[in-house]
Structure formats: C-alpha cells, structure tokens
Amino acid sequence: MASCRIGELWKKDVVCVDSGVCLGRVDDVEVGVCTAQLTAIVIYGRSRLFGLLGREDDLVIPWEDIQVIGQDTILVRTRPAALSGRRRHKP
C-alpha cells in the first residue's frame, strides 16, 4: 500500500473523473479525531470581489470519493449534484 504525507496533498489540482472539470486545489483536510484517519479533503471557496464580499462555500470531498492521488492531480468520482450538498458554509 502506497503512502503519502499530508503536506504532499497541498495545492494539488482536484479533477472530477466523470466530467473532467477541475474543482480546485486542496487547501485543507479533515481528520477523524477518534480514528486519526483522513476523512475528507477541502477546497476553499472562491473569493468574491477580491475578498471584499467574502468567499463562496468550501467544497468538502469525502475520502471515499477519491479515486487516484497522482503526483500533481487528485482524481475524484463525484457528481456536481452531490457536491452541492457537501459544501461547508462559512460563518
């Protein structure tokens, strides 16, 4: 089984396998406190008006949806409809 450091995930492009759309780059990860396992990757929402109007919601992609972690790209299998329900809202 191959391994990867969390630091190596930062700024990798995340591409949806089904549509070929680049969803963004990895900005953060979620880790289960009890299990100490990586549970999801997070892509921060885009800035609105140079950040003056805040940001869009963050995109949270569960670990189960990740298909391949390559050298420069992470391929995920998820549908846009499913993604809209998995967004983390900023307070």
Residue, then its C-alpha position, 0 to 999 in steps of 0.5 A: m500500500a502506497s503512502c503519502r504525507i499530508g503536506e504532499l496533498w497541498k495545492k494539488d489540482v482536484v479533477c472530477v473523473d466523470s466530467g473532467v472539470c477541475l474543482g480546485r486545489v486542496d487547501d485543507v483536510e479533515v481528520g477523524v479525531c477518534t480514528a486519526q484517519l483522513t476523512a475528507i479533503v477541502i477546497y476553499g471557496r472562491s473569493r468574491l470581489f477580491g475578498l471584499l464580499g467574502r468567499e463562496d462555500d468550501l467544497v468538502i470531498p469525502w475520502e471515499d470519493i477519491q479515486v487516484i492521488g497522482q503526483d500533481t492531480i487528485l482524481v475524484r468520482t463525484r457528481p456536481a449534484a452531490l457536491s452541492g450538498r457537501r459544501r461547508h458554509k462559512p460563518 
